[in-house]
Amino acid sequence: MLEKSKLTAKDVSELAKLPPIDVLKAQLLALFNTPATQFVRIIQAVPQGLLNVLQAKVDKENEGQNA
């Protein structure tokens, strides 16, 4: 019995295949964190892209002065 339901042999077999509760909790937490992590990466990408453009401009100007 599980709560108010009677389990069959197949049900017990399927339950036995489940990972331990700590692993299930970690997987659930990872699912919750995924959208936040992706959001942070997007937020970081914008200033990083701007810095890359500015650095390329500086590098180009330095090449012109050295030539």
N, C-alpha and C positions, 0 to 999 in steps of 0.2 A: 504494500500500500504506500502510496505517495499522496499526502494530504488526504483527499477523499476518493481518490481514484485507485482502482486495482491495476497493478502493473502486470503486463504479460512478460514472457521470457524475452521477446523481442525488445520490449521497452527497457528491460534491465540491461540487455546487451548494448543498446544504444547509449544508455546512461554511462555504462562502463567505458565507452569510447571517448567520453568528454574529458578535456584536460582538467587538471586540478583547479580549484576555485581561485587560487592566486593568479594562475595563468589567465583564466577568464576575466578576472578583474583588470589585469594589465592590458589585455586586448581591448576591453571596453574603454579604459582610460585613453588608450592610444586612439581609438575612434573619436573620442571627444576632443582630443588635442589636435587632430589633423586639421580641421578648418582654421583654428587659431594659428597654428604653425604656418600654414599657407598664407594667411593674411599678413603675418609678420614678415614673411619673405617678400611679399609684394610691396609692402610699405618700405622695406629696406632697398628694394631694387630701384626705386625711383631716384633717391639721392645718389646711389652708386652709379647709375647711368649718367647722371649729370656730372658727377666727378670724373667719370671716364671721358666724357666729351671735353670737359675743361682741360684735363691732362693732355689729351690729344692736341688741343689747340696750343697749349704751352710747348709741347714737344715740337710741333710744326714751326712755331715762332723761333724756338731755339735752333732748329736746323737751318732756318733762313739766316740767322745771325752768324752761324758757324761757317756758312758757305762762302 
